[in-house]
Amino acid sequence: MSFRKSAYPYLVWLSIFIVVPLLLVAWFAFTTGDSGNYTEFTPSLSNFSRFFTPIYMSVLWRSLSLALQSTLICLLLGYPAAYIISREKESRRNAMILLFVIPMWMNFLLRTYSWLTILGKNGIINSILGFLGIAQMELIYNDTAVLLGMVYNFLPFMVLPIYSVLSKMDRNLYEAAEDLGADKLRVFWKVVFPLSFPGIMTGITMVFIPAVSTFIISNLLGGNKSNLIGNLVEQQFRYVGDWHFGSAMSMVLMVIILAVMALTSKFDTDKEGGAGGLW
C-alpha cells in the first residue's frame, strides 16, 4: 500500500504533463473551428483529409527519407566506433566516450549554429577553397546539409547504447568461439553482432525519432528549401495559428513514431539470443 501511495505524485505528474496534453492534441486534431473559441469546435476529419494530399505527403516522405538515411549513416559510423571503444582498456574507454558526450553538454541550437560558420558561403570550408583558388560550393540550405546536421547531432545516441551492450558482453564468449575454431570475423558475425542487437535497436529508435520530428536543424541548415514535417507542425502552431491542422499532423507523426518503436521492439525480441547457434 505504501508503494502505491508513493506512486501518486508520479501519476499526477504523468497526467498533467503527458496525458492531458495528448488529449488536447487529439481534441484539436478531430475538430474544426476558431482556435481561440473552444465552444465553437465541431467534430471533423477534414484536418486529416487535408494532410493526406500530395503536397503534404511529399514533405512527410522527405522527412522519413532523411530520418532513415541519417539513422543508417549513424549506424554505419556508430557501430564500428562503439566496437573499437569497447575493446580498449577501461581508462582509454572512458576518455573516448567522453569525447562523444562533451558536445552534448553544449546547447543543441548552438551546436547546429556552428555548422553555419563551417558550411556557409563565407564559412571555413569555402574560405579554404577560395584560398586554394577553387570555386566556392553550395554546401548549405539543402538536404545534404540537413542530413549532415542530423548525423552530427544524433550520432552519440547511436554510439552510447551499442557501446553499453558491447562493453558488458562476456569476453569468455570470444575465447569459447575461437577455441571451437572460429576466426575473428566469424566470431563477430555469429556472436558479437547478434548479441549487440538490443543496443542497435535502441540506437535506431533514439536516432530515428528525433530525426523524423526535428525542425531546428532543417530551419538552420535547410532554409526554405528543405521543409520537413516538424517545420510544418511548428508553422501551424507559431505562425499560421491553425492548431487543428497542426494537431492532426502531430497525431500522424506520433502514430509513425509509435509504429517504429513497436517494430524495433518486436525485432529486438525476435533476435534475442541470436548467438545461440554459432554454426
C-alpha positions as CSV (number, residue, x, y, z in Angstrom):
1,M,0.0,0.0,0.0
2,S,2.8,2.4,0.9
3,F,4.4,1.7,-2.5
4,R,1.1,2.6,-4.3
5,K,0.8,5.8,-2.3
6,S,4.4,6.8,-3.2
7,A,3.4,6.4,-6.9
8,Y,0.7,9.0,-6.7
9,P,2.9,12.0,-7.3
10,Y,4.3,10.4,-10.4
11,L,0.8,9.6,-11.6
12,V,-0.3,13.2,-11.1
13,W,2.8,14.4,-13.0
14,L,2.1,12.0,-15.9
15,S,-1.5,13.1,-16.0
16,I,-0.7,16.8,-16.1
17,F,2.2,16.8,-18.4
18,I,1.6,13.8,-20.7
19,V,-2.0,12.5,-20.7
20,V,-3.8,15.9,-20.6
21,P,-1.6,17.5,-23.4
22,L,-2.1,14.4,-25.6
23,L,-5.9,14.5,-25.1
24,L,-5.8,18.2,-26.0
25,V,-3.9,17.5,-29.2
26,A,-6.3,14.7,-30.1
27,W,-9.3,17.0,-29.4
28,F,-7.9,19.7,-31.7
29,A,-7.0,17.1,-34.4
30,F,-10.5,15.7,-34.6
31,T,-12.3,19.1,-34.5
32,T,-12.5,22.3,-36.6
33,G,-13.3,25.9,-35.7
34,D,-11.7,29.0,-34.3
35,S,-8.7,28.0,-32.1
36,G,-9.5,30.9,-29.8
37,N,-13.1,29.9,-29.2
38,Y,-13.4,26.4,-27.7
39,T,-17.2,26.5,-27.6
40,E,-17.5,26.5,-31.4
41,F,-15.5,23.4,-32.2
42,T,-17.2,20.8,-34.3
43,P,-16.1,17.1,-34.8
44,S,-14.4,16.6,-38.2
45,L,-11.9,14.5,-40.1
46,S,-11.1,17.3,-42.5
47,N,-7.7,18.0,-40.9
48,F,-6.5,14.5,-41.8
49,S,-8.0,14.5,-45.3
50,R,-6.2,17.8,-45.9
51,F,-2.9,16.3,-44.7
52,F,-3.2,13.3,-46.9
53,T,-2.7,15.3,-50.1
54,P,0.3,15.1,-52.4
55,I,1.9,18.4,-51.2
56,Y,2.0,17.4,-47.6
57,M,2.7,13.7,-48.3
58,S,5.8,14.7,-50.2
59,V,7.0,16.6,-47.1
60,L,6.3,13.6,-45.0
61,W,8.2,11.3,-47.4
62,R,11.2,13.7,-47.4
63,S,11.2,13.7,-43.6
64,L,11.0,9.9,-43.4
65,S,13.7,9.6,-46.1
66,L,16.2,11.9,-44.4
67,A,15.4,10.3,-41.0
68,L,16.1,6.8,-42.4
69,Q,19.3,8.0,-44.1
70,S,20.6,9.7,-41.0
71,T,19.8,6.6,-38.9
72,L,21.6,4.3,-41.4
73,I,24.7,6.6,-41.5
74,C,24.7,6.8,-37.7
75,L,24.6,3.0,-37.5
76,L,27.4,2.6,-40.1
77,L,29.6,5.1,-38.3
78,G,28.5,4.4,-34.7
79,Y,28.8,0.6,-34.6
80,P,32.5,0.5,-35.5
81,A,33.2,3.4,-33.1
82,A,31.3,1.7,-30.3
83,Y,33.0,-1.7,-31.0
84,I,36.5,-0.2,-31.1
85,I,35.9,1.7,-27.9
86,S,34.5,-1.4,-26.1
87,R,37.7,-3.3,-26.9
88,E,40.0,-0.6,-25.4
89,K,41.3,-0.6,-21.8
90,E,38.9,0.9,-19.3
91,S,40.9,4.1,-18.8
92,R,41.0,4.8,-22.6
93,R,37.4,3.8,-22.9
94,N,36.2,6.5,-20.5
95,A,38.2,9.1,-22.3
96,M,36.9,8.1,-25.8
97,I,33.3,8.0,-24.6
98,L,33.8,11.4,-23.0
99,L,34.7,12.8,-26.5
100,F,31.2,11.8,-27.7
101,V,29.5,13.1,-24.6
102,I,31.2,16.5,-24.3
103,P,29.5,18.0,-27.4
104,M,26.1,17.0,-25.9
105,W,26.8,19.3,-23.0
106,M,26.5,22.2,-25.3
107,N,23.1,23.6,-26.3
108,F,21.6,21.8,-29.2
109,L,20.9,25.1,-31.0
110,L,24.4,26.3,-30.6
111,R,25.8,23.0,-32.0
112,T,23.7,23.4,-35.0
113,Y,24.5,27.0,-35.5
114,S,28.2,26.1,-35.5
115,W,27.7,24.4,-38.9
116,L,26.6,27.7,-40.4
117,T,30.2,29.0,-39.9
118,I,31.6,25.8,-41.4
119,L,29.3,25.4,-44.4
120,G,28.2,29.0,-45.1
121,K,29.1,30.9,-48.2
122,N,31.8,32.7,-46.3
123,G,32.4,29.8,-44.0
124,I,35.5,27.9,-43.2
125,I,35.3,25.4,-46.0
126,N,34.6,27.9,-48.7
127,S,37.3,30.2,-47.3
128,I,39.8,27.4,-47.7
129,L,38.6,26.6,-51.2
130,G,38.9,30.3,-52.1
131,F,42.4,30.5,-50.7
132,L,43.4,27.5,-52.9
133,G,41.8,29.1,-55.9
134,I,38.9,26.6,-56.1
135,A,35.4,27.8,-56.9
136,Q,33.1,28.1,-53.9
137,M,30.5,25.4,-53.3
138,E,26.9,25.5,-52.2
139,L,27.2,23.5,-49.0
140,I,24.3,24.8,-47.1
141,Y,20.5,25.2,-47.5
142,N,19.9,21.8,-49.0
143,D,19.0,18.3,-47.9
144,T,22.7,17.2,-47.7
145,A,23.4,19.9,-45.1
146,V,20.3,18.9,-43.1
147,L,21.4,15.2,-43.2
148,L,24.9,16.2,-42.0
149,G,23.4,18.2,-39.1
150,M,21.3,15.2,-38.1
151,V,24.2,12.8,-38.2
152,Y,26.4,15.2,-36.2
153,N,23.7,15.8,-33.5
154,F,22.4,12.3,-33.2
155,L,25.4,10.1,-33.6
156,P,26.1,9.9,-29.9
157,F,22.6,8.4,-29.4
158,M,23.7,5.5,-31.6
159,V,27.1,5.0,-30.1
160,L,26.3,5.0,-26.4
161,P,23.6,2.2,-26.3
162,I,25.7,0.0,-28.6
163,Y,28.8,0.6,-26.5
164,S,26.8,-0.1,-23.3
165,V,25.9,-3.6,-24.7
166,L,29.3,-4.4,-26.1
167,S,31.2,-3.3,-23.0
168,K,29.1,-5.6,-20.8
169,M,29.5,-8.6,-23.1
170,D,31.3,-11.6,-21.5
171,R,34.8,-11.9,-23.1
172,N,34.7,-15.6,-22.4
173,L,32.3,-15.9,-25.3
174,Y,35.0,-14.7,-27.7
175,E,37.5,-17.2,-26.3
176,A,35.0,-20.1,-26.4
177,A,34.1,-19.4,-30.1
178,E,37.8,-19.2,-31.0
179,D,38.5,-22.4,-29.2
180,L,35.8,-24.0,-31.3
181,G,37.7,-23.0,-34.4
182,A,36.0,-19.7,-35.4
183,D,38.2,-16.9,-36.7
184,K,37.8,-13.3,-35.6
185,L,35.4,-12.4,-38.4
186,R,33.2,-15.4,-37.7
187,V,33.2,-14.6,-34.0
188,F,32.0,-11.1,-34.8
189,W,29.1,-12.2,-37.2
190,K,28.0,-15.2,-35.1
191,V,28.5,-14.0,-31.6
192,V,29.2,-10.3,-31.1
193,F,26.8,-8.8,-33.7
194,P,23.7,-10.9,-32.7
195,L,24.2,-10.2,-29.0
196,S,24.6,-6.5,-29.7
197,F,21.1,-6.3,-31.3
198,P,19.5,-4.7,-28.2
199,G,21.9,-1.8,-28.4
200,I,21.4,-1.5,-32.1
201,M,17.6,-1.4,-31.8
202,T,17.8,1.2,-29.0
203,G,20.2,3.3,-31.1
204,I,18.0,3.1,-34.1
205,T,15.0,4.3,-32.1
206,M,16.9,7.1,-30.4
207,V,18.2,8.4,-33.7
208,F,15.1,8.0,-35.9
209,I,12.6,9.6,-33.5
210,P,14.3,13.0,-33.1
211,A,15.4,12.9,-36.8
212,V,11.9,12.5,-38.2
213,S,10.5,15.2,-36.0
214,T,13.3,17.8,-36.0
215,F,12.7,21.3,-37.2
216,I,15.6,23.3,-35.8
217,I,18.2,21.5,-38.0
218,S,16.1,21.9,-41.1
219,N,15.4,25.6,-40.3
220,L,19.0,26.5,-39.9
221,L,20.8,24.2,-42.4
222,G,18.0,23.7,-44.9
223,G,16.5,27.2,-45.1
224,N,13.2,27.4,-47.1
225,K,14.5,24.6,-49.4
226,S,14.2,21.7,-47.0
227,N,10.9,21.9,-45.1
228,L,10.2,18.8,-43.0
229,I,7.1,17.6,-41.2
230,G,8.5,19.2,-38.0
231,N,8.7,22.5,-39.7
232,L,5.1,22.3,-40.9
233,V,3.8,21.5,-37.4
234,E,5.8,24.4,-36.0
235,Q,4.4,26.8,-38.6
236,Q,0.8,25.8,-37.9
237,F,1.2,26.5,-34.2
238,R,3.5,29.5,-34.2
239,Y,2.7,31.4,-37.3
240,V,-0.5,30.2,-39.1
241,G,-2.5,29.7,-35.9
242,D,-4.3,26.6,-37.2
243,W,-3.9,24.4,-34.2
244,H,-6.4,21.9,-35.6
245,F,-4.3,21.1,-38.6
246,G,-1.1,21.2,-36.6
247,S,-2.5,18.8,-34.1
248,A,-3.6,16.4,-36.9
249,M,-0.1,16.4,-38.3
250,S,1.3,15.8,-34.8
251,M,-1.1,12.8,-34.4
252,V,0.1,11.3,-37.7
253,L,3.7,11.8,-36.7
254,M,3.0,10.2,-33.3
255,V,1.5,7.1,-35.0
256,I,4.5,6.8,-37.2
257,I,6.9,7.1,-34.2
258,L,4.9,4.5,-32.2
259,A,4.9,2.1,-35.1
260,V,8.7,2.4,-35.5
261,M,9.1,1.8,-31.7
262,A,6.8,-1.2,-31.9
263,L,8.7,-2.6,-34.9
264,T,12.1,-2.2,-33.4
265,S,10.9,-3.7,-30.1
266,K,9.5,-6.7,-31.8
267,F,12.6,-7.2,-34.0
268,D,14.8,-6.9,-30.9
269,T,12.7,-9.6,-29.2
270,D,12.9,-11.9,-32.2
271,K,16.6,-11.6,-32.3
272,E,17.2,-12.1,-28.6
273,G,19.6,-15.0,-28.1
274,G,20.5,-14.9,-31.7
275,A,24.0,-16.2,-31.0
276,G,22.7,-19.5,-29.7
277,G,23.8,-21.2,-32.9
278,L,27.4,-20.5,-33.7
279,W,27.4,-22.6,-36.9
